[in-house]
Amino acid sequence: MDEISRHCLDDSQPETVHIEVHLPGRVDPARLRTAFHRALARHPRILMRQAPVRWWHRHYTWQLTAAPDVDPVDFPPPGPEALARARRRALDACPPLDASPPVRLEVIEETGGGTVLLLTVHHTALDGPACLRVLATAAALYGGADSAPGPSPVRAAGPGTERPQADDRPAAGQRFSRPARIAAAPSRTPHGDRSGHGGRPGRSTRPEHDDRSKHDARPGPNTRPAHDAPPGHGTPPGNGMLLTNLPIPPRPPRAPGQAAPYTVNDQLLVATWLMIARWNRLHAPTGPHGTPSPSASPITITMPVDDRPRGVDMPIGNGTRLLTVGFGPEERRDAGPLTADPPDPDAVARLLRRTAARTRALKAAPPGRQLGVPTTLLTAPVFPVMLRGAVTRALRTAAAPWTSTTLLSNIGRIPYPLDFGDAGRPTAVWFSAPARMPRGLTVTTASVAGRIQVALRWSPALLDDAAGARLGDLFRSSLAATAWTPPPADGAAR
């Protein structure tokens, strides 16, 4: 359990993790409910609830239950807006912590014949990978297939693998600088456009996953902006969200006996950096000559890392540790070519090499405490829990300017078959992480069938649906800019 999150719960910014699994066929309701309940019993740590707490208690107490207090499986009435309504519930309403389990599974029948399994997880108690492990067990119990995680794919070796160059090594960045903030949409600024453009309530659209040719991030059949509120009417609770399905950008072939120069995770980090830098450049305050004023604050990206095993013995709870990838003066020097439309290929190649060096150094460092020394001190049961909660909220507010710019959570390739028998295996799986202010935006990615499912999730205090769609457009083109292209006969690949 994340005690810091428990101290800082806010009904206007629900701490929900949304998981959306699309199956090509229909499931049997009774069999699925039985399989999910049996999966909960096989992972008993998910059957938890918070005991009543008094102000003088030294810590929160969590109780394991032998069976669910409430049935977590629900089958909403089918209809054209059933999935849109389920998404809104996932973004607006947390499962209660005082009733076991802190997860909700909604099963939506699509009009085209498929099924969507939509899980809503209270992030204070669980994270996405832990809940996915439980769903994998339910799939095995339902369909009879093995739920063991598969091996990681190995890319073919080949010539032409580029190596990091000496002049691309990241220098010591602006260690104590305040991270950059994402520029608010014009409709969300005090003097922004209040005419209503881009501020109308968003409406989910029906997905068409079978058309693989449609994979850009523009609003359309495979992207789904979630709700928004009209500007000028206060900030609504919950988050907005956009989902899209993109191709995995190519990487250089791996040379025999050598590591890859960068990973898909590095490409996603670079795409996220490019998206934010290009967005901020478009929305930066203008200088004396009418040109955008570049920000001196560096963009920093928090990246969860999960070292847990993926088998049936996977610890259930919050098991990730957070690393922060900092970007320094090199990116400021390359800001012009990196934020061009399209970004300069040579500048992107340099950024990829520097990012790979940064992530290798972070992952090679000895793992420390899961959430750092300050968090360890704040969660020490020395003072009453209510007093520590007040101190934690005050410190979180004071530290807000030093919070990273955004969070990128890359789930990676879904390791389980998730075979639901006659209902089939997933055609797409989306995750989304909560987007609290001051970050106000999170990017969550997963990979199924050789494609990347991307979820952008934002706070309505920062962005409206129109701005979220434009950010999705920028992410699509930014990810495409990281793609490796084979070298011409007389040149080198980037």
Secondary structure, 3 states (H helix, E strand, C coil): CCHHHHHCCCCCCCCEEEEEEEECCCCCHHHHHHHHHHHHHHCHHHCEEECCCCCCCCCCCEEECCCCCCCCEECCCCCCCHHHHHHHHHHHCCCCCCCCCCEEEEEEECCCCCEEEEEEEECCCCCHHHHHHHHHHHHHHHHCCCCCCCCCCCCCECCCCCCCCHHHCCCCCCCCCCCCCCCCCHHHCCCCCCCCCCCCCCCCCCCCCCCCCCCCCCCCCCCCCCCCCCCCCCCCCCCEEEEEEEECCCCCCECCCCCCCCCHHHHHHHHHHHHHHHHHHHCCCECCCCCECCCCCCCEEEEEECCCCCCCCCCCCCCCEEEEEECCHHHHHCHHHHCCCCCCHHHHHHHHHHHHHHHHHHHHCCCCCCCCHHHHHHCCCCCCHHHHHHHHHHHHHHCHHHCCCEEEEEEEECCCCCCCHHHCCCCEEEEECCCCCCCCEEEEEEEECCEEEEEEEECCCCCCHHHHHHHHHHHHHHHHHCCCCCCCCCCCCC
